[in-house]
Amino acid sequence: MTYFQWFVGVLLLIQAQIMGHVLKNKSFEQKYTWLHRWCVSFIKINRIPFKVAGENHLSKDTVFYACNHQSFIDPLLISASIPYPMTYISKAENNKLPVVRLWAKNIEMIAFDRADFNENVAMLRSAARKLQEGRSILIFPEGTRSKTDQLLPFKVGALLPATLAKVPIVPVALINADRLNEKKRTDTEIVVSFGEPILPAEYKGLSHQQLSDLIFKRISELRA
C-alpha cells in the first residue's frame, strides 16, 4: 500500500466517523446505502482485486445470509456486495474502535459476548425478531476468522434465527479473502459468491445439525 493510499484510507475513516454522526437520525435504509457506497469506495481506493458472483441470488426480500469468515475486512467486502439494507450478528469485542461502534449502532448490529450464555440466547431472540420485522441479517457461522482457505466447523445454533423466523437462508462464500491477512499486497482476486436461497420449505424438518451440514456443503460448493 502506498503512502497516498494510507492517507486516503485515513481520510475515509474520518469521513465515516463524521457521517456516522450526521446520519444517525436518518432512516436505516439511508444509513445502509451510504455505508454500502463507502465500502465500494474503500475497496476501489485500496485497489483490492474484487468481484461479486451470483448477484442474481440477491433480493430485497428478507433473508438470512450465512457466510464463511476469512479476513478482518470481511464485513466491508460483504456490505460492498449487497446493495440492499441488512445488518450483522457480531461478537461484542469487534466494537472497540469508535468508528466501528458508531456504525454498528447505526445499522442495528446485534453484538453479543460469546462467553455469556444469556447473551447468546438474547442474540438468537433479537435476530429472530429482526428477521420477522423484515430486516435481513448476515452471520459468520464459524464464529471466528479461519485465516486460511479452510472452513471451520459451524457453531451450534448459528442458523437458529432463520428457522425461528422462517426466512430463506442465502449461502455466501468468501474466496481468497484470507490473502488480505498477509502483510504484503495481494493481486489475487477476492470473490464474494452468493448461492441460491434455501427456502423454509426445503429445510423444514431438518435438525439443526442437518441444516448446518447443508449450509456448510453449499458454501463449500461455492468455493470449489
Order of alpha helices (4+ residues) and beta strands (2+ residues): alpha-alpha-beta-beta-alpha-beta-alpha-beta-alpha-beta-alpha-beta-beta-alpha-alpha
